Amino acid sequence: MYLIKLAVFDMAGTVVNEDNVVYKTLRKSINKHGFRVRLDYVLKHGAGKEKHTAIRDIIKAVQGIPDEELASTIFVFFKNELERAYAEMEVSSYEGVEELLSFLRERGVKLALNTGYDRNTAQLLLNKMNWKRGQHYDLLITSDDVVLGRPNPDMIFEAMNFFGIEDPALVLKAGDSIIDIEEGKNAKCGITVGVTTGAHTFQQLQSAEPTYVLKHLLHIKEIPGLNQLPIS
């Protein structure tokens, strides 16, 4: 039987449905600077990462060598394009996600959102969904809050420290990309979950060997033990 005190959820593609606009914008930004990469290539090499790191890694994958100056130039272009795209689009959570969050919070599970976005972008998404800290989630951890991004476990450790949780076996990490799963495993989380609503397919997520691969985040309620947590 699982005992979970903290659930750490990735944002875009996991709890936030933004139609992959970040990776579409990432692809557009990279291709505007002389490349011709496909969206699946961007997802393969950049999904879940801090976005400057994602750009650098995609360039390195194409050229075989990194180009820090070009990566920085593309990153500035990307941030402007993404801000414009988000300002114009509707953003929502996936059906049933808010129900899941309430289910967990009613049972005393703390909820942290973590993301490879910077804090301003992450907060913009939350504002568009009208999500409030203390109502929908308990903590937001972004790439701005740590030195080392995913797959390093620092964002999870930040959340654990905030809530005074010392044992990572009491933590569930869920996300839509391989790097989310690697982050959770590197933190030694008790449960790691991949969801197929975002960047990676079932087969891609399964290759990272998480505890579970689910079609939808809501199915976390069906994990044995979690569905028996007492209401606090």
Secondary structure, 3 states (H helix, E strand, C coil): CCCCCEEEEECECCCEECCCHHHHHHHHHHHCCCCCCCHHHHHHHHCCCCHHHHHHHHHHHHHCCCCHHHHHHHHHHHHHHHHHHHHHCCCEECCCHHHHHHHHHHCCCEEEEECCCCHHHHHHHHHHHCCCECCCECEEECHHHCCCCCCCCHHHHHHHHHHCCCCHHHEEEEECCHHHHHHHHHCCCCEEEEECCCCCCHHHHHCCCCCEEECCHHHHHHCCCHHHCCCC
